[in-house]
Amino acid sequence: MPPGDVTISGTFSQTPTKSAYLEFLNVSVNSTITPALIYSQKNYTAEIPHIFPTDQNQKFSIIAIPEDPQAEVSIAPTSEAGGENWEYTLTEGITEYTITVSQPNANPNTNTYNFTVSYEPDLTLKSIELTSSENEGWIQNVLVQDGQTITVPYGIITIAASPSGENVMLEARKTGSGDFPTGGPGTEWTLTYPDNQNIYAFYSDVKITSTKSTNNGSYTKDFILKFRKIVDPNWPTSYWATSIPKDNGVSIIKKDDKYYEVHTFIKSGTLSFPTDDPVTTDYLATAKFDYLIVAGGGGAGKGTWYVGGGGGGAGGVLYKTVETLTPAGGSVSVTVGTGGGGGISQLDGTDGGPSAIGNISVPGGGGGAGGGENVNPNRPGRPGGSGGGGGVSYSTGSAVGGASTATDGVMGKVGGGGSAGKSGGGGGAAGDGGNGTGGAPWVPAGDAAWVIGVAGGEISRGGNGGLYQTGPGGAAGQNYGDGGSGGSGWGGPGGAGHSGIVVIRFPAKPNDTGGEQPE
């Protein structure tokens, strides 16, 4: 034996007690298995995927094998079957299970593993059926698919839905066109569209919500059905022109069985026609345009001492029909006037900006004067499309309202002068400013009534004069072209004028030119 070698003879054995760990653990439902547990982990939480069973007694299995065959494994709540494979019936909601491994004299001698089983109830819809009282023979079964668009031929539609699961509550809500008098909880709802032939189609979304309460609260699921009711199949299908920028809208309207393309500008931009299309070129050679140009309203004056500021004058308004426009290179520029700022650091409000189509320009409203004071008692309103209101001293005389610079068919009136202690209102498109009150707006009517749908019912009202006593700042103009209202006494800031708008209308493109239906 070489030096340094040692011979050990005999038989040795070592049987240490293993720790109380699991060597293998998984959970299976319909052959779906969770990742195996890392056995050295002291605590572990697994979640069973959401499973929608085909029967009411769907079961899942927990398989737990200890590291030491002598260890005891238990599970709470009490299992339905013992051994290494525990089987449970799925319960809707969230249920927690705890697996405990015990081995005397081990280190550690006890370990627990926690499982959270989350099982959602079946909230799908079994079926959706559409019927109409206008045609008893019309029945349509709709695929249960979230977000689908359904075109319906009738103005009254009954929607009947059936849930897939038991004890599921349904509720419906509508957005968009149409009335929904029988909305809310139930399984049947009626969608009724108004009698309106001046649009291409009605659009509405019906959201059906499934709800079920379980042992762990409520679960919900939404289904959106998009309905479209074609009102006029002869509606024009494409546009002659485009509006830039995209903030400005284009639409088709119908009046007296005639179709019109309408471009609404709330920001300065361009109306453009294609120059490489001979059909469009021929159209422009004889086309006539209706248009509305509204300039920005003037800002109101700041209040001083005991009197308020004068109201801002309204932006000028020009409405023309059957006019010729000649787009240079296929385009015409459009300017939308901004509203004037109210008096804050300065006394007077600033003028509203002019609006224009090409070289056809309309002046903005004049700024309202700041309230008069002992040093500078009676301040005149500024001139504009409609003049701004004058600002008076609380103790002397009367001020002069701003003049109207409206010409060539532009609507606009003079501002009010006011009297001692009360500043004048700004002029409106259809009425002079008064003693503290703004002039009347232009209200579209008769052949111009179509404007209401795009620009509103009242346009370019004069701003009121400010209050005599101490109070808040003046209100900003509310509608297109409105002047701001004067600030209250003792320094209330004047209200800002509202920006203008430009609307251009012309006969729409016939259907036979092709194109997509407008949305």
C-alpha positions as a Python dict, from the first residue, in 0.01 Angstrom:
ca = {
    (1, 'M'): (0, 0, 0),
    (2, 'P'): (154, 328, -98),
    (3, 'P'): (227, 571, 181),
    (4, 'G'): (-67, 801, 257),
    (5, 'D'): (-343, 563, 139),
    (6, 'V'): (-609, 468, 391),
    (7, 'T'): (-832, 165, 366),
    (8, 'I'): (-1180, 177, 518),
    (9, 'S'): (-1379, -140, 528),
    (10, 'G'): (-1725, -223, 647),
    (11, 'T'): (-2083, -123, 552),
    (12, 'F'): (-2222, 219, 633),
    (13, 'S'): (-2582, 353, 590),
    (14, 'Q'): (-2742, 695, 641),
    (15, 'T'): (-3117, 758, 631),
    (16, 'P'): (-3174, 1127, 723),
    (17, 'T'): (-3529, 1248, 766),
    (18, 'K'): (-3637, 1444, 458),
    (19, 'S'): (-3803, 1784, 491),
    (20, 'A'): (-4177, 1839, 468),
    (21, 'Y'): (-4184, 1957, 109),
    (22, 'L'): (-4383, 1859, -196),
    (23, 'E'): (-4189, 1695, -473),
    (24, 'F'): (-4466, 1730, -734),
    (25, 'L'): (-4779, 1939, -759),
    (26, 'N'): (-5011, 2035, -1041),
    (27, 'V'): (-5372, 2123, -1105),
    (28, 'S'): (-5566, 2009, -1412),
    (29, 'V'): (-5902, 2112, -1555),
    (30, 'N'): (-6008, 1981, -1896),
    (31, 'S'): (-5644, 1880, -1962),
    (32, 'T'): (-5525, 2231, -1880),
    (33, 'I'): (-5234, 2197, -1634),
    (34, 'T'): (-5080, 2469, -1425),
    (35, 'P'): (-4697, 2495, -1411),
    (36, 'A'): (-4540, 2246, -1170),
    (37, 'L'): (-4471, 2377, -822),
    (38, 'I'): (-4112, 2452, -721),
    (39, 'Y'): (-4096, 2208, -433),
    (40, 'S'): (-3842, 2407, -226),
    (41, 'Q'): (-4072, 2709, -220),
    (42, 'K'): (-4230, 2744, 120),
    (43, 'N'): (-4549, 2897, -11),
    (44, 'Y'): (-4691, 2890, -358),
    (45, 'T'): (-5009, 3030, -509),
    (46, 'A'): (-5146, 2903, -838),
    (47, 'E'): (-5452, 3015, -1027),
    (48, 'I'): (-5662, 2786, -1242),
    (49, 'P'): (-5744, 2943, -1580),
    (50, 'H'): (-6100, 3049, -1642),
    (51, 'I'): (-6287, 2746, -1768),
    (52, 'F'): (-6644, 2747, -1899),
    (53, 'P'): (-6776, 2393, -1837),
    (54, 'T'): (-7021, 2207, -2052),
    (55, 'D'): (-7210, 2075, -1752),
    (56, 'Q'): (-7297, 2204, -1408),
    (57, 'N'): (-7068, 1962, -1219),
    (58, 'Q'): (-6735, 2031, -1384),
    (59, 'K'): (-6450, 1896, -1171),
    (60, 'F'): (-6081, 1975, -1141),
    (61, 'S'): (-5795, 1775, -986),
    (62, 'I'): (-5510, 1866, -751),
    (63, 'I'): (-5222, 1615, -757),
    (64, 'A'): (-4978, 1652, -465),
    (65, 'I'): (-4686, 1411, -403),
    (66, 'P'): (-4462, 1467, -98),
    (67, 'E'): (-4083, 1447, -112),
    (68, 'D'): (-4086, 1183, 162),
    (69, 'P'): (-4332, 899, 104),
    (70, 'Q'): (-4380, 885, 481),
    (71, 'A'): (-4504, 1245, 498),
    (72, 'E'): (-4872, 1317, 540),
    (73, 'V'): (-5050, 1545, 294),
    (74, 'S'): (-5384, 1703, 373),
    (75, 'I'): (-5597, 1961, 197),
    (76, 'A'): (-5855, 2206, 324),
    (77, 'P'): (-6139, 2241, 273),
    (78, 'T'): (-6193, 1868, 315),
    (79, 'S'): (-6144, 1681, -11),
    (80, 'E'): (-6405, 1473, -185),
    (81, 'A'): (-6151, 1196, -246),
    (82, 'G'): (-5832, 1108, -56),
    (83, 'G'): (-5485, 1006, -164),
    (84, 'E'): (-5252, 1198, -389),
    (85, 'N'): (-5528, 1308, -626),
    (86, 'W'): (-5798, 1534, -484),
    (87, 'E'): (-6100, 1612, -696),
    (88, 'Y'): (-6328, 1913, -651),
    (89, 'T'): (-6632, 2060, -819),
    (90, 'L'): (-6573, 2408, -960),
    (91, 'T'): (-6757, 2680, -773),
    (92, 'E'): (-6829, 3013, -940),
    (93, 'G'): (-6624, 3291, -786),
    (94, 'I'): (-6297, 3261, -593),
    (95, 'T'): (-6218, 2968, -362),
    (96, 'E'): (-5896, 2916, -167),
    (97, 'Y'): (-5744, 2572, -98),
    (98, 'T'): (-5456, 2499, 140),
    (99, 'I'): (-5229, 2192, 104),
    (100, 'T'): (-5038, 2097, 419),
    (101, 'V'): (-4735, 1862, 424),
    (102, 'S'): (-4640, 1720, 770),
    (103, 'Q'): (-4337, 1506, 858),
    (104, 'P'): (-4235, 1457, 1225),
    (105, 'N'): (-3869, 1527, 1306),
    (106, 'A'): (-3818, 1698, 968),
    (107, 'N'): (-3681, 2047, 932),
    (108, 'P'): (-3908, 2216, 870),
    (109, 'N'): (-4168, 1968, 976),
    (110, 'T'): (-4466, 2148, 819),
    (111, 'N'): (-4516, 2339, 492),
    (112, 'T'): (-4828, 2487, 339),
    (113, 'Y'): (-4917, 2561, -22),
    (114, 'N'): (-5203, 2792, -115),
    (115, 'F'): (-5416, 2767, -427),
    (116, 'T'): (-5658, 3034, -539),
    (117, 'V'): (-5914, 2897, -783),
    (118, 'S'): (-6085, 3173, -979),
    (119, 'Y'): (-6377, 3056, -1188),
    (120, 'E'): (-6593, 3308, -1374),
    (121, 'P'): (-6955, 3226, -1450),
    (122, 'D'): (-7065, 3187, -1811),
    (123, 'L'): (-7173, 3539, -1911),
    (124, 'T'): (-7200, 3481, -2286),
    (125, 'L'): (-7525, 3534, -2473),
    (126, 'K'): (-7691, 3223, -2611),
    (127, 'S'): (-7885, 3412, -2878),
    (128, 'I'): (-8003, 3753, -2999),
    (129, 'E'): (-8319, 3780, -3206),
    (130, 'L'): (-8442, 4091, -3390),
    (131, 'T'): (-8806, 4148, -3487),
    (132, 'S'): (-9015, 4448, -3593),
    (133, 'S'): (-9375, 4546, -3537),
    (134, 'E'): (-9370, 4699, -3886),
    (135, 'N'): (-9335, 4353, -4045),
    (136, 'E'): (-9445, 4050, -3844),
    (137, 'G'): (-9267, 3815, -4084),
    (138, 'W'): (-8926, 3978, -4036),
    (139, 'I'): (-8712, 3781, -3791),
    (140, 'Q'): (-8335, 3795, -3781),
    (141, 'N'): (-8111, 3584, -3557),
    (142, 'V'): (-7785, 3766, -3488),
    (143, 'L'): (-7454, 3599, -3417),
    (144, 'V'): (-7340, 3674, -3064),
    (145, 'Q'): (-7034, 3875, -3160),
    (146, 'D'): (-6918, 4185, -2979),
    (147, 'G'): (-6894, 4501, -3191),
    (148, 'Q'): (-7075, 4377, -3503),
    (149, 'T'): (-7269, 4619, -3726),
    (150, 'I'): (-7628, 4529, -3815),
    (151, 'T'): (-7822, 4710, -4087),
    (152, 'V'): (-8195, 4705, -4010),
    (153, 'P'): (-8474, 4786, -4258),
    (154, 'Y'): (-8733, 4916, -4011),
    (155, 'G'): (-8766, 5210, -3776),
    (156, 'I'): (-8892, 5003, -3479),
    (157, 'I'): (-8673, 4708, -3376),
    (158, 'T'): (-8724, 4469, -3085),
    (159, 'I'): (-8404, 4315, -2949),
    (160, 'A'): (-8449, 3990, -2755),
    (161, 'A'): (-8143, 3838, -2585),
    (162, 'S'): (-8102, 3511, -2399),
    (163, 'P'): (-7810, 3444, -2159),
    (164, 'S'): (-7616, 3118, -2174),
    (165, 'G'): (-7588, 3067, -1798),
    (166, 'E'): (-7846, 3044, -1523),
    (167, 'N'): (-7937, 3335, -1294),
    (168, 'V'): (-7763, 3585, -1523),
    (169, 'M'): (-7918, 3933, -1530),
    (170, 'L'): (-7919, 4136, -1854),
    (171, 'E'): (-7936, 4513, -1889),
    (172, 'A'): (-7925, 4725, -2205),
    (173, 'R'): (-7818, 5086, -2270),
    (174, 'K'): (-7818, 5285, -2595),
    (175, 'T'): (-7600, 5562, -2736),
    (176, 'G'): (-7643, 5746, -3065),
    (177, 'S'): (-7963, 5782, -3266),
    (178, 'G'): (-8306, 5655, -3173),
    (179, 'D'): (-8522, 5625, -2865),
    (180, 'F'): (-8494, 5339, -2615),
    (181, 'P'): (-8810, 5362, -2403),
    (182, 'T'): (-8785, 5006, -2272),
    (183, 'G'): (-8413, 5004, -2191),
    (184, 'G'): (-8268, 4883, -1863),
    (185, 'P'): (-8301, 4538, -1696),
    (186, 'G'): (-8480, 4263, -1882),
    (187, 'T'): (-8434, 4039, -2184),
    (188, 'E'): (-8623, 4244, -2446),
    (189, 'W'): (-8579, 4605, -2556),
    (190, 'T'): (-8731, 4827, -2827),
    (191, 'L'): (-8525, 5065, -3039),
    (192, 'T'): (-8730, 5332, -3217),
    (193, 'Y'): (-8589, 5575, -3472),
    (194, 'P'): (-8749, 5918, -3532),
    (195, 'D'): (-8933, 6005, -3852),
    (196, 'N'): (-8659, 6201, -4026),
    (197, 'Q'): (-8595, 6179, -4400),
    (198, 'N'): (-8322, 6444, -4415),
    (199, 'I'): (-8029, 6219, -4331),
    (200, 'Y'): (-7860, 5922, -4490),
    (201, 'A'): (-7882, 5686, -4193),
    (202, 'F'): (-7934, 5652, -3819),
    (203, 'Y'): (-7651, 5506, -3613),
    (204, 'S'): (-7686, 5364, -3264),
    (205, 'D'): (-7493, 5138, -3028),
    (206, 'V'): (-7674, 4905, -2788),
    (207, 'K'): (-7465, 4770, -2501),
    (208, 'I'): (-7602, 4457, -2338),
    (209, 'T'): (-7440, 4385, -2002),
    (210, 'S'): (-7449, 4036, -1845),
    (211, 'T'): (-7419, 4031, -1466),
    (212, 'K'): (-7410, 3747, -1215),
    (213, 'S'): (-7351, 3755, -842),
    (214, 'T'): (-7140, 3472, -696),
    (215, 'N'): (-6994, 3378, -361),
    (216, 'N'): (-6726, 3641, -419),
    (217, 'G'): (-6916, 3939, -564),
    (218, 'S'): (-7046, 4025, -910),
    (219, 'Y'): (-6904, 3950, -1253),
    (220, 'T'): (-6999, 4150, -1564),
    (221, 'K'): (-6944, 4125, -1940),
    (222, 'D'): (-7046, 4373, -2211),
    (223, 'F'): (-7163, 4308, -2568),
    (224, 'I'): (-7192, 4597, -2816),
    (225, 'L'): (-7433, 4577, -3109),
    (226, 'K'): (-7397, 4854, -3369),
    (227, 'F'): (-7718, 4932, -3557),
    (228, 'R'): (-7755, 5125, -3881),
    (229, 'K'): (-8092, 5221, -4029),
    (230, 'I'): (-8068, 5347, -4388),
    (231, 'V'): (-8312, 5635, -4420),
    (232, 'D'): (-8248, 5758, -4775),
    (233, 'P'): (-8088, 5514, -5021),
    (234, 'N'): (-8056, 5798, -5275),
    (235, 'W'): (-7828, 5992, -5045),
    (236, 'P'): (-7514, 6120, -5226),
    (237, 'T'): (-7224, 5884, -5179),
    (238, 'S'): (-6917, 6104, -5224),
    (239, 'Y'): (-6799, 6464, -5193),
    (240, 'W'): (-6687, 6724, -5443),
    (241, 'A'): (-6434, 6886, -5212),
    (242, 'T'): (-6223, 6836, -4900),
    (243, 'S'): (-6176, 7065, -4598),
    (244, 'I'): (-5833, 7121, -4446),
    (245, 'P'): (-5755, 7090, -4155),
    (246, 'K'): (-5956, 6786, -4048),
    (247, 'D'): (-6102, 6975, -3748),
    (248, 'N'): (-6335, 7128, -4005),
    (249, 'G'): (-6626, 6904, -4091),
    (250, 'V'): (-6804, 6802, -4409),
    (251, 'S'): (-7156, 6663, -4427),
    (252, 'I'): (-7450, 6611, -4661),
    (253, 'I'): (-7784, 6773, -4585),
    (254, 'K'): (-8118, 6750, -4762),
    (255, 'K'): (-8356, 7041, -4818),
    (256, 'D'): (-8670, 7034, -5033),
    (257, 'D'): (-8563, 6704, -5194),
    (258, 'K'): (-8228, 6853, -5293),
    (259, 'Y'): (-7894, 6738, -5155),
    (260, 'Y'): (-7620, 6975, -5049),
    (261, 'E'): (-7258, 6931, -4949),
    (262, 'V'): (-7177, 7144, -4644),
    (263, 'H'): (-6828, 7236, -4520),
    (264, 'T'): (-6808, 7386, -4173),
    (265, 'F'): (-6492, 7575, -4075),
    (266, 'I'): (-6419, 7641, -3709),
    (267, 'K'): (-6050, 7692, -3786),
    (268, 'S'): (-5884, 7874, -4073),
    (269, 'G'): (-5809, 7643, -4363),
    (270, 'T'): (-5874, 7563, -4727),
    (271, 'L'): (-6164, 7431, -4934),
    (272, 'S'): (-6009, 7223, -5213),
    (273, 'F'): (-6153, 7069, -5529),
    (274, 'P'): (-5960, 6817, -5745),
    (275, 'T'): (-5817, 6985, -6053),
    (276, 'D'): (-5750, 6667, -6252),
    (277, 'D'): (-6114, 6558, -6264),
    (278, 'P'): (-6304, 6690, -6570),
    (279, 'V'): (-6639, 6617, -6403),
    (280, 'T'): (-6546, 6846, -6113),
    (281, 'T'): (-6407, 7111, -6349),
    (282, 'D'): (-6734, 7118, -6543),
    (283, 'Y'): (-6929, 7138, -6218),
    (284, 'L'): (-6732, 7437, -6090),
    (285, 'A'): (-6794, 7627, -6411),
    (286, 'T'): (-7163, 7667, -6323),
    (287, 'A'): (-7186, 7585, -5950),
    (288, 'K'): (-7355, 7828, -5715),
    (289, 'F'): (-7267, 7853, -5347),
    (290, 'D'): (-7449, 7955, -5030),
    (291, 'Y'): (-7229, 8068, -4746),
    (292, 'L'): (-7229, 8208, -4396),
    (293, 'I'): (-6936, 8412, -4268),
    (294, 'V'): (-6930, 8503, -3898),
    (295, 'A'): (-6640, 8704, -3758),
    (296, 'G'): (-6502, 8676, -3406),
    (297, 'G'): (-6680, 8862, -3124),
    (298, 'G'): (-6510, 9146, -2940),
    (299, 'G'): (-6376, 9114, -2588),
    (300, 'A'): (-6545, 9314, -2310),
    (301, 'G'): (-6400, 9593, -2100),
    (302, 'K'): (-6265, 9566, -1747),
    (303, 'G'): (-6465, 9708, -1459),
    (304, 'T'): (-6319, 9997, -1258),
    (305, 'W'): (-6427, 10178, -946),
    (306, 'Y'): (-6804, 10144, -908),
    (307, 'V'): (-6891, 10063, -1270),
    (308, 'G'): (-6851, 9765, -1498),
    (309, 'G'): (-6688, 9747, -1839),
    (310, 'G'): (-6868, 9779, -2171),
    (311, 'G'): (-6983, 9465, -2350),
    (312, 'G'): (-6795, 9337, -2652),
    (313, 'G'): (-6946, 9394, -2994),
    (314, 'A'): (-7062, 9093, -3193),
    (315, 'G'): (-6872, 8973, -3496),
    (316, 'G'): (-7018, 9078, -3828),
    (317, 'V'): (-7243, 8829, -4009),
    (318, 'L'): (-7271, 8782, -4385),
    (319, 'Y'): (-7517, 8532, -4534),
    (320, 'K'): (-7532, 8492, -4910),
    (321, 'T'): (-7712, 8251, -5144),
    (322, 'V'): (-7658, 8144, -5506),
    (323, 'E'): (-7318, 8311, -5530),
    (324, 'T'): (-7026, 8226, -5757),
    (325, 'L'): (-6693, 8131, -5604),
    (326, 'T'): (-6389, 8086, -5825),
    (327, 'P'): (-6134, 7865, -5649),
    (328, 'A'): (-5787, 7955, -5777),
    (329, 'G'): (-5611, 7632, -5871),
    (330, 'G'): (-5904, 7438, -5729),
    (331, 'S'): (-5876, 7589, -5380),
    (332, 'V'): (-6015, 7881, -5185),
    (333, 'S'): (-5875, 8001, -4852),
    (334, 'V'): (-6101, 8033, -4550),
    (335, 'T'): (-6024, 8253, -4249),
    (336, 'V'): (-6203, 8208, -3916),
    (337, 'G'): (-6173, 8506, -3685),
    (338, 'T'): (-6066, 8455, -3325),
    (339, 'G'): (-6259, 8601, -3034),
    (340, 'G'): (-6119, 8919, -2879),
    (341, 'G'): (-5964, 8906, -2535),
    (342, 'G'): (-6137, 9065, -2237),
    (343, 'G'): (-5982, 9359, -2056),
    (344, 'I'): (-5755, 9232, -1777),
    (345, 'S'): (-5431, 9424, -1750),
    (346, 'Q'): (-5569, 9692, -1985),
    (347, 'L'): (-5908, 9856, -1956),
    (348, 'D'): (-6058, 9794, -2301),
    (349, 'G'): (-6134, 9456, -2455),
    (350, 'T'): (-5963, 9371, -2783),
    (351, 'D'): (-6139, 9345, -3118),
    (352, 'G'): (-6252, 9014, -3262),
    (353, 'G'): (-6070, 8883, -3568),
    (354, 'P'): (-6219, 8908, -3918),
    (355, 'S'): (-6348, 8600, -4104),
    (356, 'A'): (-6328, 8556, -4479),
    (357, 'I'): (-6374, 8335, -4784),
    (358, 'G'): (-6103, 8436, -5025),
    (359, 'N'): (-6125, 8815, -5053),
    (360, 'I'): (-6479, 8832, -4910),
    (361, 'S'): (-6407, 8961, -4560),
    (362, 'V'): (-6629, 9035, -4260),
    (363, 'P'): (-6501, 9253, -3971),
    (364, 'G'): (-6476, 9130, -3614),
    (365, 'G'): (-6667, 9284, -3324),
    (366, 'G'): (-6529, 9594, -3151),
    (367, 'G'): (-6386, 9565, -2803),
    (368, 'G'): (-6590, 9696, -2511),
    (369, 'A'): (-6456, 9998, -2323),
    (370, 'G'): (-6325, 9971, -1972),
    (371, 'G'): (-6538, 10125, -1697),
    (372, 'G'): (-6495, 10502, -1661),
    (373, 'E'): (-6314, 10649, -1364),
    (374, 'N'): (-6253, 10993, -1217),
    (375, 'V'): (-5934, 11039, -1419),
    (376, 'N'): (-6082, 10921, -1750),
    (377, 'P'): (-6458, 10915, -1696),
    (378, 'N'): (-6642, 10830, -2016),
    (379, 'R'): (-6466, 10584, -2247),
    (380, 'P'): (-6604, 10511, -2598),
    (381, 'G'): (-6653, 10158, -2722),
    (382, 'R'): (-6437, 10038, -3006),
    (383, 'P'): (-6576, 10019, -3363),
    (384, 'G'): (-6619, 9683, -3536),
    (385, 'G'): (-6860, 9459, -3726),
    (386, 'S'): (-7080, 9547, -3431),
    (387, 'G'): (-6950, 9820, -3203),
    (388, 'G'): (-6836, 9763, -2847),
    (389, 'G'): (-7023, 9913, -2551),
    (390, 'G'): (-6904, 10238, -2392),
    (391, 'G'): (-6769, 10258, -2038),
    (392, 'V'): (-6910, 10530, -1811),
    (393, 'S'): (-6816, 10688, -1483),
    (394, 'Y'): (-7027, 10601, -1181),
    (395, 'S'): (-7103, 10966, -1119),
    (396, 'T'): (-7112, 11160, -1444),
    (397, 'G'): (-7246, 11167, -1798),
    (398, 'S'): (-7275, 10894, -2057),
    (399, 'A'): (-7027, 10730, -2289),
    (400, 'V'): (-7050, 10658, -2662),
    (401, 'G'): (-7087, 10310, -2804),
    (402, 'G'): (-6860, 10191, -3084),
    (403, 'A'): (-6971, 10237, -3443),
    (404, 'S'): (-7054, 9951, -3678),
    (405, 'T'): (-6818, 9905, -3973),
    (406, 'A'): (-7051, 9658, -4145),
    (407, 'T'): (-7099, 9722, -4519),
    (408, 'D'): (-7202, 9535, -4834),
    (409, 'G'): (-7473, 9327, -4672),
    (410, 'V'): (-7279, 9247, -4353),
    (411, 'M'): (-7506, 9243, -4047),
    (412, 'G'): (-7383, 9446, -3749),
    (413, 'K'): (-7507, 9723, -3518),
    (414, 'V'): (-7368, 9999, -3297),
    (415, 'G'): (-7269, 9952, -2936),
    (416, 'G'): (-7465, 10101, -2647),
    (417, 'G'): (-7328, 10408, -2471),
    (418, 'G'): (-7470, 10340, -2129),
    (419, 'S'): (-7554, 10603, -1871),
    (420, 'A'): (-7417, 10710, -1533),
    (421, 'G'): (-7332, 10400, -1333),
    (422, 'K'): (-7414, 10147, -1607),
    (423, 'S'): (-7188, 10073, -1905),
    (424, 'G'): (-7321, 9997, -2251),
    (425, 'G'): (-7382, 9659, -2408),
    (426, 'G'): (-7209, 9563, -2731),
    (427, 'G'): (-7396, 9577, -3056),
    (428, 'G'): (-7543, 9256, -3191),
    (429, 'A'): (-7583, 9135, -3548),
    (430, 'A'): (-7955, 9219, -3541),
    (431, 'G'): (-7984, 9494, -3276),
    (432, 'D'): (-7803, 9791, -3124),
    (433, 'G'): (-7644, 9762, -2784),
    (434, 'G'): (-7846, 9910, -2499),
    (435, 'N'): (-7793, 10054, -2156),
    (436, 'G'): (-7623, 9752, -1998),
    (437, 'T'): (-7774, 9500, -2240),
    (438, 'G'): (-7618, 9348, -2548),
    (439, 'G'): (-7771, 9379, -2893),
    (440, 'A'): (-7986, 9102, -3038),
    (441, 'P'): (-7824, 8814, -3234),
    (442, 'W'): (-7903, 8699, -3586),
    (443, 'V'): (-8138, 8398, -3576),
    (444, 'P'): (-8136, 8188, -3895),
    (445, 'A'): (-8487, 8150, -4035),
    (446, 'G'): (-8669, 8087, -4362),
    (447, 'D'): (-8431, 7982, -4639),
    (448, 'A'): (-8142, 8019, -4394),
    (449, 'A'): (-8287, 7780, -4135),
    (450, 'W'): (-8049, 7503, -4252),
    (451, 'V'): (-7769, 7696, -4082),
    (452, 'I'): (-7909, 7608, -3738),
    (453, 'G'): (-7795, 7249, -3776),
    (454, 'V'): (-7429, 7347, -3820),
    (455, 'A'): (-7385, 7687, -3652),
    (456, 'G'): (-7659, 7699, -3389),
    (457, 'G'): (-7982, 7888, -3341),
    (458, 'E'): (-7840, 8225, -3234),
    (459, 'I'): (-7534, 8390, -3385),
    (460, 'S'): (-7341, 8707, -3290),
    (461, 'R'): (-7512, 8846, -2981),
    (462, 'G'): (-7367, 9160, -2823),
    (463, 'G'): (-7213, 9125, -2479),
    (464, 'N'): (-7388, 9281, -2178),
    (465, 'G'): (-7242, 9576, -1992),
    (466, 'G'): (-7079, 9500, -1657),
    (467, 'L'): (-7254, 9516, -1320),
    (468, 'Y'): (-7254, 9835, -1116),
    (469, 'Q'): (-7146, 9671, -791),
    (470, 'T'): (-6844, 9459, -707),
    (471, 'G'): (-6878, 9114, -859),
    (472, 'P'): (-6722, 8847, -1079),
    (473, 'G'): (-6557, 8890, -1414),
    (474, 'G'): (-6769, 8912, -1726),
    (475, 'A'): (-6885, 8594, -1900),
    (476, 'A'): (-6730, 8488, -2228),
    (477, 'G'): (-6941, 8478, -2544),
    (478, 'Q'): (-7136, 8153, -2570),
    (479, 'N'): (-7216, 8120, -2942),
    (480, 'Y'): (-7028, 8187, -3263),
    (481, 'G'): (-6947, 8557, -3299),
    (482, 'D'): (-7082, 8657, -2955),
    (483, 'G'): (-6920, 8948, -2773),
    (484, 'G'): (-6800, 8901, -2417),
    (485, 'S'): (-6982, 9058, -2121),
    (486, 'G'): (-6828, 9345, -1927),
    (487, 'G'): (-6648, 9291, -1599),
    (488, 'S'): (-6806, 9406, -1272),
    (489, 'G'): (-6710, 9717, -1083),
    (490, 'W'): (-6387, 9740, -888),
    (491, 'G'): (-6173, 9559, -1139),
    (492, 'G'): (-6369, 9259, -1266),
    (493, 'P'): (-6202, 9135, -1589),
    (494, 'G'): (-6396, 9150, -1913),
    (495, 'G'): (-6521, 8835, -2081),
    (496, 'A'): (-6361, 8711, -2403),
    (497, 'G'): (-6547, 8715, -2732),
    (498, 'H'): (-6636, 8391, -2909),
    (499, 'S'): (-6459, 8288, -3227),
    (500, 'G'): (-6639, 8300, -3560),
    (501, 'I'): (-6741, 8032, -3807),
    (502, 'V'): (-6758, 7992, -4185),
    (503, 'V'): (-7006, 7756, -4353),
    (504, 'I'): (-7013, 7686, -4727),
    (505, 'R'): (-7297, 7495, -4896),
    (506, 'F'): (-7333, 7382, -5257),
    (507, 'P'): (-7524, 7114, -5454),
    (508, 'A'): (-7397, 6765, -5375),
    (509, 'K'): (-7232, 6521, -5612),
    (510, 'P'): (-7477, 6288, -5789),
    (511, 'N'): (-7469, 5922, -5691),
    (512, 'D'): (-7363, 5791, -6031),
    (513, 'T'): (-7011, 5932, -5980),
    (514, 'G'): (-6942, 5650, -5730),
    (515, 'G'): (-6778, 5665, -5391),
    (516, 'E'): (-6838, 5544, -5039),
    (517, 'Q'): (-7141, 5613, -4825),
    (518, 'P'): (-7072, 5900, -4582),
    (519, 'E'): (-7063, 5793, -4220),
}
